[in-house]
């Protein structure tokens, strides 16, 4: 009589488990990766603030560009 002995059924179940875990892992990785790409872009004023904080521009240049942007903050 042909049928599964203890190992045959166990190996079959392990292959199904392997494929399910693999597919779920790939889907999870894709969903996690897509969340990282949705980074918020800096506004021009935030870029100006960052450049001033990092010392790339002087205080006078910062004030002039801030007036140009029309930002009173």
C-alpha positions as CSV (number, residue, x, y, z in Angstrom):
1,X,0.0,0.0,0.0
2,X,1.4,3.4,-1.0
3,X,1.0,6.3,1.4
4,X,2.9,8.6,3.7
5,X,5.0,7.2,6.3
6,X,6.0,9.4,9.2
7,X,8.7,11.2,7.3
8,X,6.8,11.7,4.0
9,X,4.0,13.6,5.6
10,X,6.3,15.6,7.8
11,X,8.5,16.7,4.9
12,X,5.5,17.7,2.9
13,X,4.2,19.8,5.7
14,X,7.7,21.4,6.2
15,X,7.8,22.4,2.5
16,X,4.4,24.1,2.8
17,X,5.6,25.9,5.9
18,X,8.8,26.9,4.2
19,X,6.9,28.5,1.3
20,X,4.3,30.3,3.5
21,X,7.1,31.7,5.7
22,X,9.1,32.8,2.6
23,X,6.1,34.5,1.0
24,X,5.1,36.3,4.2
25,X,8.7,37.4,4.7
26,X,8.9,38.9,1.2
27,X,5.6,40.7,1.6
28,X,6.7,42.1,5.0
29,X,10.0,43.3,3.6
30,X,8.3,45.0,0.7
31,X,5.8,46.8,3.0
32,X,8.6,47.9,5.3
33,X,10.7,49.1,2.4
34,X,7.9,51.2,1.0
35,X,7.4,53.1,4.3
36,X,11.0,54.4,4.2
37,X,10.5,56.0,0.8
38,X,7.8,58.3,2.0
39,X,10.2,60.7,3.7
40,X,8.8,64.2,4.1
41,X,10.5,66.8,2.0
42,X,12.0,69.8,3.7
43,X,10.4,73.2,3.1
44,X,12.7,76.0,1.8
45,X,12.6,77.6,5.2
46,X,13.6,74.4,6.9
47,X,16.5,74.1,4.5
48,X,17.5,77.7,5.3
49,X,17.4,77.0,9.0
50,X,19.4,73.8,8.7
51,X,22.1,75.5,6.5
52,X,22.4,78.4,9.1
53,X,22.6,75.9,12.0
54,X,25.3,74.0,10.2
55,X,27.3,77.2,9.6
56,X,27.0,77.1,5.8
57,X,25.7,80.6,5.6
58,X,26.2,83.7,7.8
59,X,23.7,85.5,10.0
60,X,23.3,88.3,7.5
61,X,22.8,85.9,4.6
62,X,20.3,83.9,6.7
63,X,18.3,87.1,7.5
64,X,18.3,88.3,3.9
65,X,17.1,84.9,2.6
66,X,14.5,84.7,5.3
67,X,13.1,88.0,4.2
68,X,13.2,86.9,0.6
69,X,11.1,83.8,1.5
70,X,8.7,86.1,3.3
71,X,8.9,84.1,6.6
72,X,8.7,86.1,9.8
73,X,9.2,83.1,12.1
